[in-house]
Amino acid sequence: MSETGVQLAYLAAAVLFILGLKGLSSARTAVRGNTLAAVGMAIAIAAALLDAGVLDWEWMLGGVVVGSVIGVTAATRIQMTEMPEMVALLNGFGGVASALVAGAELLGYWDAGLAPDGVVATAIVLGTLIGGLTLTGSLVAFGKLSERITSAPVVYGGQQVINALLGVLLLLVAAIVALDPLGATQEYWVLAALALLLGVLLIIPIGGADMPVVISLLNAYSGLAACATGFVLDNAALVISGSLVGAAGLILTKIMCDAMNRSIGNVLFGAFGAVGDPAAAGGGSQGTAKSYTPEDAAVIFSNASSCIVVPGYGMAVAQAQHAVRELANVLGEKGVRVQFAIHPVAGRMPGHMNVLLAEADVPYEELVEMSEINPQFPETDVALVLGANDVVNPLAREPGSAISGMPILDVDRARHVFVIKRSMSPGFAGIQNPLFFNDNTMMIFGDAKAVVLAVLDAVRSY
Amino acid sequence: MLADPAVALTVLVLSFFIGIEVISKVPPLLHTPLMSGSNAISGITIVGALIAVAADGPMIKTIFGFLAIVFATINVVGGFVVTNRMLEMFQQRKDDR
């Protein structure tokens, strides 16, 4: 295939990626969009094979087969509740793949005794740095999401100073390698090791509930790493695709930060939710919360005409989405209008709640965004809060708390509020929630799934 | 193709703006599939990995390239398959009605 032919194939792939992402603008066209993007990828791979020749086809085929088996197995077996973990791992794999390609190219230059020009050398350094950092950062995020390591922020004295010093050292070594890519061979491995180390240290202090931001940001990094590799190989397909992914990650990062009214700096370096956080000290107990039974709930539900369910991470942990769907069905049969209110940062990744409820066959028309559903709460008979806390905390409307200014779902304005929760423990922000003590709030303590099933039984037999 | 780094930078910046425009229109409903789908797209590094393995070089370079192919393929295949799985859940509901 001619050079021009290869480049045109890459262009076709890039166009298909853009059309694919465009398809994601509606649930109706999304499957087709994903297929278009996959076709684009197939074209790009075919062009690369024709471009590269099939010299070492055993290695190529071997790699593709191994990767495909792992990829298909993971993608078909994974539970929807585990999606954040899967995306975290994919971020890391994308990062390390780009870093390995950058490293392989440098090894080639070393072997040939040829120095890459300044742009390529810089791109190799950036690809290694960003890709390496993305790998270990993503592995830590994966560990926190799957509770293999503590999801609480890990903080220690001098943490930020140590990280800053390591960061400066990393940039210094990076500059040395970029200026003398042939001579600074040992420095290159130091650079790789520092990038891997910094990835761990930067994500360790970030708490579990801030993972939506972290995953989005690492998503952007994996795109930027691919971009850098595109500069190494002088390859337009990599530059364009990496840039698209970088844009996607950055937009999601911004949306997640806005939804918490926090800056990206605060999320990354604030160790939000750490034990002993001074912000957590405010607001102690404010009276007594009233505990009710599922039977009490059944009475209220059976006399209601409208209900808004507010799911949170607790629903995911308890795998309660199917039970909730059942309850919504039964209430629907009794003439209650049921909708779901989705806060952007509910759960552990962007769109987490939507995927879980879609899995449980909740029609997506019933999943309503925050700005759209908030005006409806005052006319709603029952709000059912399911394992959500900070996203429904009315303290956010007042100044002086850790979550002040954070947009929340106005559940407290509904006529009755049921909160299903395991205990009175505060949410991630570490502050008490006055919602639980309101006159119109009824607490039902227990595992989200168990309680919902009990309510379901009670409603059925009411 | 991008012989002049300025050309590559132009391509980078313009595609970034396209990315911002297109992705801003993705509703929150589909943010999870957007992430897994963009992970699949960032598996484009497989193109670089294939080229790295194909070119002459020492064994360690081939091994690096091989590992890159494995990881990038996981992203491409795993990303597209899991995204499809999720999106079909969203679409099914429409068909039922």
Interface residues (C-beta under 8 A of the other chain):
Chain A: E3 Q7 Y10 A13 A14 F17 I18 G20 L21 K22 L24 S25 S26 A27 R28 A30 V31 G33 N34 T35 A37 A38 M41 A44 I45 A47 A48 L49 D51 A52 G53 V54 L55 D56 W59 M60 G62 G63 V64 V66 G67 S68 I70 G71 V72 A74 A75 T76 I78 M80 M83 M86 V87 L90 N91 F93 G94 V96 A97 S98 L100 V101 G103 A104 E105 L107 G108 D111 A112 V119 I215 S216 N219 S222 G223 A225 A226 C227 T229 G230 F231 V232 L233 D234 N235 A236 A237 L238 V239 I240 S241 G242 S243 L244 V245 G246 A247 A248 G249 L250 I251 L252 I255 I342 P344 M349 P350 G351 H352 N354 V355 A358 E359 D361 V362 P363 Y364 E365 L367 E369
Chain B: M1 L2 A3 P5 A8 V11 L12 V13 S15 F16 F17 I18 G19 I20 V22 I23 S24 K25 V26 P27 P28 L29 L30 H31 T32 P33 L34 M35 S36 G37 S38 N39 A40 I41 S42 G43 I44 T45 I46 V47 G48 A49 L50 I51 A52 V53 A54 A55 D56 G57 P58 I60 K61 T62 F64 G65 F66 L67 A68 I69 V70 F71 A72 T73 I74 N75 V76 V77 G78 G79 F80 V81 V82 T83 N84 R85 M86 L87 E88 M89 F90 Q91 Q92 R93 K94 D96 R97
